[in-house]
Amino acid sequence: MSSLQHRRADAVVTVLGPDGHPLADTDVVVAQERHAFLFGNIGFDLVALANGEAPERSAALADLWLDVFNAATLPFYWGTFEPVRGRPHTARLLRAARWFAERGVVVKGHPLAWHTVCAPWLLELSTDEIADVQDARIRREVAGFAGVIDTWDVINEVVIMPVFDKEPNGLTRLAWDRGRIPTIRLAFDAARQTNPSATLLLNDFDMSTAYECLIEGVLEAGIQVDAIGLQSHMHQGYWGEEKTLAILDRFARFGLPLHLTETTLLSGELMPAHIEDLNDHQVASWPSTPEGEARQADEIERHYRTLVGHPAVQAATYWGITDDGAWLGAPGGLVRADGTPKPAYDALRRLVKDEWWLAPTTRRTSSTGRVPVSGFLGAYSVDGTPFSLERDGEVVVRLEG
């Protein structure tokens, strides 16, 4: 098991008083405020609350969400974001993004280009027109949300995009006509030129060598990708440590941060192994069970220990806080449909906010105002004054008057 030293730092903090002199022989409270590692979840269920529309139960769900997670993914599926051309739901999503950002949460938009949940009106356009409006759409969203959302899943599931045949859509036609890499270039160029400092991801569910080959081609073409997105929907069963580590190692060879963008583990019956497209499994009822919840809690702890233990992994986003309205109706949430936390929620919270967390601690400074601080990389405070723990070494904090 990894020592997690790559996630930790040992620092000596020199505490200065408001007058700029070392605060000697004084009790101070040192506390962790946020992790540097991005522990994410989708924020879909809290969009209504952020817009003042949600019932009381959503506030309780928000409390559970914010107690564990520091990164939110918001939905920018073109077909639901702009079902009528020229009438995007910008204001609604911007309010939601600001709601999260005001609470110290890093916000990501997902996705800017995808063949599924695609705008239906694209079907009326020529391929060249689709390219133009896709470019314009990306520039509009990246500019309109800059400063609130500066991380994007730029283009989603391109391995299958040119040959996707489940439903007619404009993006498959574009990718078939122009090719995968030119389509990726179009999307990344539009996003990069609009917000040069944004963190831009290429994201896919295909963990085969086909995705590796695509990444190789993208990088060889000179397209700047900031992080590689890996989906891990485990509706058919937990991958296990060996498979997970093998996948992480294969994609880490590109030297880019890895983001586990979409993770699910079920607390009920598993999807049959013969199903190739998860969307094809439709059942009338898919309940969470006590046995399934115990399994999910064990697996989520093992999975997150594996991810945090791997130095290439920068972020892990769980795909759903609640079973209420969950993707495919699957019991993949960390909270039951009635709002009560499952054992998996408690297990993940224990890791994120207990084992991997420095609770408020009273320390006495030395005669030179120094106090040692050891903990996970992230945001900290001394007597309420913020500082960052980024690496081993010296940190100076001047308390506010």
Sequence and secondary structure as in RCSB ss.txt:
>XXXX:A:sequence
MSSLQHRRADAVVTVLGPDGHPLADTDVVVAQERHAFLFGNIGFDLVALANGEAPERSAALADLWLDVFNAATLP
FYWGTFEPVRGRPHTARLLRAARWFAERGVVVKGHPLAWHTVCAPWLLELSTDEIADVQDARIRREVAGFAGVID
TWDVINEVVIMPVFDKEPNGLTRLAWDRGRIPTIRLAFDAARQTNPSATLLLNDFDMSTAYECLIEGVLEAGIQV
DAIGLQSHMHQGYWGEEKTLAILDRFARFGLPLHLTETTLLSGELMPAHIEDLNDHQVASWPSTPEGEARQADEI
ERHYRTLVGHPAVQAATYWGITDDGAWLGAPGGLVRADGTPKPAYDALRRLVKDEWWLAPTTRRTSSTGRVPVSG
FLGAYSVDGTPFSLERDGEVVVRLEG
>XXXX:A:secstr
    GGGEEEEEEEEE TTSSB  S EEEEEEEEESSEEEEE GGGHHHHTT   HHHHHHHHHHHHH SEEEEE
  HHHH SSTT   HHHHHHHHHHHHTTT EEEEE SB STT  GGGGGS HHHHHHHHHHHHHHHHHHTTTT  
EEEEEE TTTGGG  SS  HHHHHHHHH HHHHHHHHHHHHHHH TT EEEEEES  SHHHHHHHHHHHHTT   
SEEEEEEEETT    HHHHHHHHHHHHTT S EEEEEEEE SB    TT SSGGG   S   B HHHHHHHHHHH
HHHHHHHHHSTTEEEEEES SBSTT GGG S  SB TTS B HHHHHHHHIIIIIT    EEEE  TTSEEEEEE
ESEEEEETTEEEEE SSEEEEEE   
